[in-house]
Amino acid sequence: MPEETSKNKKTVLKKEHLEILLEDIQDKLKFVVEGHSILNKKIDDLTNELHTSLKSTRDELVFLIKASIDKSEERLTKKIEDGDKAVIEYLTKKIEDGDRAVIEHLTKKIEDGDRAVIEHLTKKIEDGDRAVIDHADRRFDELNHKIDTINDNLKAHTESLDDHEERISRLESKG
């Protein structure tokens, strides 16, 4: 009889020990789940902040590019107008002097020069736009890659958490 009581006491102690361990594991699992929720919120907040920042940066770049184009257009227009005034005065004098050959020659030179200047400046503006857009696209791709990595890590963490919950459920059902 004393052996049986001793065995019962040992069984009760083992059961109590397992219950304490199970409670401890459950408390730790709750802590992990809370931490997981906090990380999810932080990731969502960072993702939203990142998207807002990217949109803002893109809008600022578009604004700066448009402003640069407008300034360039204004400067070109002024230079053309100023240049045209001087040329017109010179050509008018030449016409009055009767030198039509010189007028035709100068007119052709002005048209060729204007065309070359406009083409050159247009190419510089387009090259600058391409470089800015390419830089913004690279940054956007880098940030998307970081978000994908965070999502992959979160998914792995969630799967691990699900495995732990399943193991605890099995232990509870056995106990």
C-alpha positions in Angstrom: 0.0 0.0 0.0 2.7 2.5 0.8 4.3 1.8 -2.6 1.1 2.6 -4.3 0.7 5.9 -2.5 4.3 6.7 -3.3 3.6 6.0 -7.0 0.4 8.1 -6.9 2.4 11.0 -5.4 5.1 10.7 -8.0 2.4 10.6 -10.8 0.7 13.6 -9.3 4.1 15.4 -9.0 4.9 14.6 -12.7 1.5 15.8 -13.8 1.8 19.0 -11.8 5.3 19.5 -13.2 4.0 19.0 -16.8 1.2 21.4 -16.1 3.6 24.0 -14.9 5.8 23.5 -18.0 2.7 23.7 -20.2 1.7 26.9 -18.6 5.2 28.3 -19.0 5.2 27.3 -22.7 1.8 28.9 -23.2 2.9 32.1 -21.5 6.0 32.2 -23.8 3.8 31.4 -26.8 1.5 34.3 -25.9 4.6 36.5 -25.7 5.7 35.4 -29.1 2.3 36.0 -30.6 2.1 39.5 -29.1 5.6 40.2 -30.5 4.5 38.8 -33.9 1.5 41.2 -33.9 3.7 44.1 -33.0 6.1 43.2 -35.8 3.3 42.9 -38.2 2.0 46.4 -37.3 5.5 47.9 -37.6 6.0 46.3 -41.0 2.7 47.6 -42.2 3.5 51.0 -40.9 6.9 51.0 -42.5 5.4 49.7 -45.8 2.8 52.5 -45.8 5.5 55.1 -44.9 7.7 53.8 -47.7 4.9 53.9 -50.3 4.1 57.5 -49.2 7.7 58.5 -49.3 8.2 57.0 -52.8 5.1 58.7 -54.1 6.2 62.0 -52.6 9.7 61.6 -54.0 8.3 60.8 -57.4 6.0 63.8 -57.3 8.9 66.1 -56.3 11.1 64.7 -59.1 8.3 65.3 -61.7 7.9 68.8 -60.3 11.6 69.5 -60.5 11.9 68.1 -64.0 8.9 70.1 -65.3 10.4 73.3 -63.6 13.7 72.6 -65.3 12.1 72.2 -68.7 10.1 75.3 -68.2 13.2 77.4 -67.3 15.1 75.9 -70.2 12.2 76.8 -72.5 12.1 80.3 -71.2 15.8 80.8 -71.6 15.8 79.4 -75.2 12.8 81.6 -76.1 14.5 84.7 -74.8 17.8 83.8 -76.6 15.9 83.2 -79.8 14.0 86.4 -79.5 17.1 88.4 -78.6 19.0 86.8 -81.4 16.2 87.3 -83.9 16.0 91.0 -83.1 19.7 91.5 -83.8 19.5 89.4 -86.9 16.4 91.2 -88.2 18.1 94.6 -87.7 21.2 93.5 -89.5 19.2 91.9 -92.3 17.0 94.9 -92.7 20.0 97.0 -93.2 21.4 94.6 -95.7 18.1 94.6 -97.6 18.1 98.3 -97.7 21.6 98.1 -99.1 20.3 95.6 -101.6 22.5 92.6 -100.6 19.9 89.8 -101.0 22.5 87.0 -101.4 23.9 87.8 -98.0 20.4 87.8 -96.5 19.6 84.4 -97.9 22.9 83.0 -96.7 22.4 84.4 -93.2 18.8 83.2 -93.0 19.9 79.6 -93.8 22.7 79.8 -91.2 20.2 81.0 -88.6 17.8 78.3 -89.3 20.5 75.6 -89.3 21.9 77.0 -86.0 18.5 77.2 -84.3 17.7 73.7 -85.3 21.1 72.4 -84.0 20.8 74.3 -80.7 17.2 73.1 -80.2 18.1 69.5 -81.0 21.2 69.7 -78.7 19.2 71.2 -75.8 16.3 68.7 -76.3 18.7 65.8 -76.2 20.3 67.1 -72.9 16.9 67.5 -71.3 15.8 64.0 -72.4 19.1 62.5 -71.2 18.7 64.2 -67.8 15.1 63.1 -67.5 16.1 59.5 -68.3 18.8 59.5 -65.7 16.5 60.9 -63.0 13.8 58.4 -63.8 16.3 55.5 -64.0 17.6 56.4 -60.5 14.0 56.6 -59.1 13.2 53.2 -60.7 16.3 51.6 -59.2 15.4 53.0 -55.7 11.9 51.8 -56.1 13.1 48.3 -57.1 15.5 48.1 -54.1 12.7 49.1 -51.7 10.3 46.5 -53.2 13.0 43.9 -52.8 13.4 44.8 -49.1 9.6 44.6 -48.6 9.6 41.2 -50.3 12.4 40.0 -48.0 10.5 41.2 -44.9 7.3 39.5 -46.1 9.2 36.2 -46.7 10.7 36.5 -43.2 7.3 37.2 -41.7 5.8 34.2 -43.5 8.5 31.9 -42.2 8.0 33.3 -38.7 4.2 32.7 -39.0 4.7 29.1 -40.2 7.1 28.5 -37.2 4.5 30.0 -34.9 1.8 27.8 -36.3 4.0 24.7 -35.8 4.5 25.7 -32.1 0.7 26.2 -31.6 0.0 22.8 -33.2 2.6 21.1 -30.9 1.0 22.8 -27.8 -2.4 21.7 -28.9 -1.2 18.1 -29.2 0.4 18.3 -25.8 -2.7 19.7 -24.2 -4.9 17.0 -25.8 -2.5 14.2 -24.6 -2.4 15.7 -21.0 
